[in-house]
């Protein structure tokens, strides 16, 4: 499973909206400018976050996006699911029922194969780890790495830009 760049873009924009600390909606063009992203494509990536209740969207010339809830209430799993959907990454095709074992009765395959069990278990752990990571915790780590980050974001976005 390859996670699309939209997940990264969406998570970064959530952090950015919080760092900006503004009450009015922030346009897609302004959000995109901060990361050098194409605004139209970024807008498509942020729309699922609105449907998931992570962001709110306001239409019109002064429209844009705002956080719908606190970063402590948004997890990486929330963002991933909003962008990629809830489908499991591994899909067992049950190939063991073909070839050498093709003549076996269906009853021989009642239990899931060991590969399916292992893959589903690993994916469950991965999803739990993402669900345990709030964007607030990630933001805190980012600010530890770059102590002036919030101020830099606010200063950059205070200058006239698209």
N, C-alpha and C positions, 0 to 999 in steps of 0.2 A: 504494500500500500504506500503510495506516495501522497503525502499531505500537500495540498495546493498552497501556493504562495499567498492565497487569499486569507488563510488562517493566520499567518504571520502578520500580514497587513492589518487585519482586523484587530488582533491583539495589541499591536503597536498603536493603532488609532484610539483604542480605549484608554490606554495609558496616557496618550497625548491629550485627549479631551480632559482627563483629570488634571494633568499638569498645568494645562492652560488656565484652569480655574475661572472660566467665564460662564455667565448665566445664559447668554444667548446662543442659538445654534451656530455651529461652525460649518462653513461650506466645505463641500468635497474638495474644491479647488485649493482651499487653504490647508486642509489636512494633507492632501496629496503633495503640495509644495514642500512641506517639511521633510518628506522622504523621497522627493523626486519621482513620484509615481504618476501614472496616467490617471487623471481625475475620473474619466468615464468608467474605466475598469475598477477603480477603487470604489466608486459609487455602487457598482454591481456587487462588490464584495461586502459592503456595509449593509445593504438591504436585508440580507438574511438575519443580521443582528437585530434589526428593527422587529422583524417577525418573531424573533426569539425573546423579545422583551429586554434585550441588553442595551439597545440604543433607542432613542426616539428620533423621528425625522420630521422636519417642518419643510413644506414646499414653498417655493417662491423665491424672489430675488434676495430676501434676507433669511432664507431657509438654510437648512443644514442638519447636522447631527448633534445630539447631546447624549450623555450617559443616562440611561433610564434607572440605573441603580448603582449603588456603591461598588467600587472595585473589590471590596471584601466579599461581596455577594456574587461575583462573576468568577468562574473557574476557567482554566484552559479547556476543560472538557465541554463547558458551555459554548465556548467560541468554536471549538472543533466541530461539535455537533451542529451548530447553527450553519457553518460554512459547508461542511462535508456531508452532513446528514447522519442519521443514526445507524446506518448499515454496518455490519461487522466487516472487518477487513478480510478475514479468511473465510472462504466459502469452500467447504469440502465437496468435491465432485464424486466421491465414493467410487474412485477408480478401482478399488479392490474387488468390486463386483464384476469386473471385466477380465478378459484374458484367461489366465490359469484358473481363476476362481469363478468364471462366468457360468459354470454349470451348477454351482452351489445353490441350495435353496435360500430364499430371502431370509429365513430364520437364522442363517449363519451370520447375518450382518446386522442383527438387532442392536448390538452394542456399538457405539461410535468407535471408529478406528483410533488407535493410539496417537496418530498424527493430529487428527481433528481435536482430540481431547487436549493435547499439549498446546496446540495453537490457540484454542479458545481460552485456555487457562492463562496463557501469556497475554493475550489481548485483554482479558478481564483485569489483570494486574496493571497493565499499561493504562487502561481507562480509569481505574481507581486512582492511580498516581496523578493523572491529569485532573481528575475531579478534586483531588486534595490540594491542588495548586491554585490559590486565588490570585487574581491579577494584582491585588493589594500586596501580597507577599512578593510577587515578581517585581512590582514597582519599588518596593523597599530594597530589594537586592540591586536593582538598577541604580538607585540613588546612593547606595553604599559604594558602588563601583565608580560613580560619577557624582560626587556630593553637590555640585552646582547645577545638576541637570534640570531641576524644576525651574530655577531662575533663568537658565539658558533658553529653555522652551518659551517661557513667558516673555522674555526679551525679544526673541526671534519673531514670535507671533504678534508682538505689539507694533512692530514695524509694518508700514503699508505693504501689502502683498495681495495677490489674487484672492 
